[in-house]
């Protein structure tokens, strides 16, 4: 008895689900110039102690993923910080510029590795963070609007900025 099923040979790559779509939008240098044009930067990485880590988590309600934070001191005052949060499955690398008083000057998405949700790069969405401080609620659907189809990216970047503002209070503020 002959089988009525035909099999089509497909390359293995066609059978594997596609991975995330990774795009680098900005290098560290480009993000620094976008946030703080005509300024110079001095690397000032911070290694958190367990006490600082717990204080940041308590203040922000957000888990600290790494003890080392990439930080640069900005000439004339302020801070430039590179951070990562998980979108849905992959890391989102973003930069936050803080004014000398610890308020958000600007955020930039540097690397986006998810298939969906890249709308968080929209300037209008990112502008919601400008002026926020550690005293701001920084809650999605409260003082930060969500983007339909990018909810997890929106939530996690919002939480990341909230954590970095607590990081400023604990580790950078003098």
C-alpha positions as CSV (number, residue, x, y, z in Angstrom):
1,X,0.0,0.0,0.0
2,X,1.4,3.3,-1.1
3,X,1.3,6.4,1.2
4,X,-0.6,9.4,0.0
5,X,1.5,11.8,2.0
6,X,4.3,13.7,0.3
7,X,7.1,15.2,2.2
8,X,8.9,18.3,1.1
9,X,12.5,18.7,2.0
10,X,13.0,22.0,3.8
11,X,16.3,23.4,5.1
12,X,16.6,23.1,8.8
13,X,16.6,26.9,9.2
14,X,13.0,26.9,7.8
15,X,11.9,24.6,10.6
16,X,13.4,26.6,13.5
17,X,11.4,29.6,14.9
18,X,13.1,32.9,14.0
19,X,15.0,34.5,16.8
20,X,14.6,38.1,17.9
21,X,15.3,40.9,15.4
22,X,18.4,42.7,16.8
23,X,19.1,46.3,15.8
24,X,21.8,48.5,17.2
25,X,20.5,52.1,16.9
26,X,23.2,53.9,18.8
27,X,26.7,53.2,20.1
28,X,27.7,54.5,23.6
29,X,29.4,57.5,22.0
30,X,26.4,58.3,19.7
31,X,24.0,58.1,22.7
32,X,26.3,60.3,24.8
33,X,26.3,62.9,22.0
34,X,22.5,62.6,21.5
35,X,21.8,63.3,25.2
36,X,24.6,65.6,26.1
37,X,25.9,67.4,22.9
38,X,29.2,69.2,23.2
39,X,30.0,67.7,26.6
40,X,32.9,65.4,27.7
41,X,32.5,62.2,29.7
42,X,34.6,60.5,32.4
43,X,34.0,56.8,33.0
44,X,32.9,56.3,36.5
45,X,31.6,52.6,36.7
46,X,30.0,51.7,40.0
47,X,30.2,48.4,41.8
48,X,27.3,48.1,44.2
49,X,27.6,46.7,47.6
50,X,24.9,44.3,48.9
51,X,23.6,47.1,51.1
52,X,23.3,49.5,48.1
53,X,21.7,46.8,46.0
54,X,19.0,46.2,48.7
55,X,18.5,49.9,49.2
56,X,17.9,50.4,45.4
57,X,15.5,47.4,45.3
58,X,13.6,48.7,48.3
59,X,13.3,52.3,46.9
60,X,12.4,51.3,43.4
61,X,10.5,48.0,43.9
62,X,12.6,46.7,41.0
63,X,15.2,43.9,41.1
64,X,18.9,44.8,40.4
65,X,20.2,42.4,37.8
66,X,23.9,43.3,38.0
67,X,26.2,44.7,40.7
68,X,28.3,46.7,38.1
69,X,26.6,49.7,36.5
70,X,28.1,51.5,33.5
71,X,28.2,55.2,34.4
72,X,30.0,58.3,33.0
73,X,30.3,61.7,34.8
74,X,29.3,64.5,32.4
75,X,31.4,67.7,32.2
76,X,29.5,70.6,33.7
77,X,27.3,68.2,35.8
78,X,25.1,65.2,35.2
79,X,25.4,61.5,34.6
80,X,25.2,59.2,31.6
81,X,24.2,55.6,32.4
82,X,23.9,52.6,30.1
83,X,21.6,49.9,31.3
84,X,19.7,46.8,30.1
85,X,16.3,45.4,30.8
86,X,14.6,42.3,29.5
87,X,11.9,43.1,26.9
88,X,9.7,40.0,26.4
89,X,12.6,37.6,25.9
90,X,15.7,39.6,25.0
91,X,17.7,42.4,26.4
92,X,17.0,46.1,25.6
93,X,20.0,48.3,26.0
94,X,19.2,51.9,26.7
95,X,20.9,55.0,28.0
96,X,19.6,57.5,30.5
97,X,21.0,61.0,30.9
98,X,20.5,62.6,34.3
99,X,20.8,66.3,35.0
100,X,23.0,67.4,37.9
101,X,19.9,67.3,40.2
102,X,19.2,63.7,39.4
103,X,16.2,64.4,37.1
104,X,15.9,62.6,33.7
105,X,17.3,64.7,30.9
106,X,16.6,62.2,28.1
107,X,16.5,58.4,27.4
108,X,17.7,56.7,24.2
109,X,17.2,53.1,23.1
110,X,20.6,51.8,21.9
111,X,20.0,48.2,21.1
112,X,16.6,46.5,20.6
113,X,16.6,42.7,20.1
114,X,12.9,41.9,20.2
115,X,10.7,41.1,17.2
116,X,7.9,43.4,18.4
117,X,7.7,46.5,20.6
118,X,10.4,48.7,19.0
119,X,7.9,51.6,19.1
120,X,9.5,52.5,22.5
121,X,12.1,54.3,20.4
122,X,9.4,56.8,19.5
123,X,10.5,60.2,20.7
124,X,7.1,61.1,22.1
125,X,7.0,58.0,24.3
126,X,10.6,58.6,25.5
127,X,9.8,62.2,26.2
128,X,7.4,61.1,29.0
129,X,10.5,60.5,31.2
130,X,12.0,63.9,30.9
131,X,12.0,65.7,34.3
132,X,11.1,62.5,36.3
133,X,13.0,62.0,39.6
134,X,13.2,59.3,42.2
135,X,10.0,60.9,43.7
136,X,8.0,60.4,40.5
137,X,5.6,57.4,40.5
138,X,7.0,56.0,37.2
139,X,4.2,53.6,36.7
140,X,2.9,52.3,33.3
141,X,-0.6,53.5,32.6
142,X,-0.2,56.1,35.3
143,X,2.4,58.8,34.6
144,X,3.9,56.8,31.7
145,X,1.6,55.8,28.8
146,X,1.7,52.3,27.4
147,X,2.1,51.5,23.7
148,X,-0.3,48.7,22.5
149,X,1.8,45.8,21.3
150,X,4.8,46.9,23.2
151,X,3.5,46.5,26.8
152,X,6.4,44.4,28.2
153,X,9.0,46.7,26.6
154,X,7.3,49.7,28.0
155,X,6.9,48.2,31.4
156,X,10.4,47.0,31.7
157,X,12.1,50.2,30.4
158,X,9.9,52.2,32.8
159,X,10.9,49.9,35.7
160,X,14.6,50.2,34.6
161,X,14.4,54.0,34.7
162,X,12.8,53.9,38.1
163,X,15.6,51.6,39.3
164,X,18.3,54.0,37.8
165,X,16.7,56.9,39.6
166,X,16.9,55.0,42.9
167,X,20.5,54.1,41.9
168,X,21.3,57.8,41.5
169,X,19.9,58.5,45.1
170,X,21.9,55.6,46.6
171,X,25.2,55.5,44.7
172,X,25.7,58.8,42.8
173,X,24.1,61.7,44.7
174,X,26.5,63.6,46.9
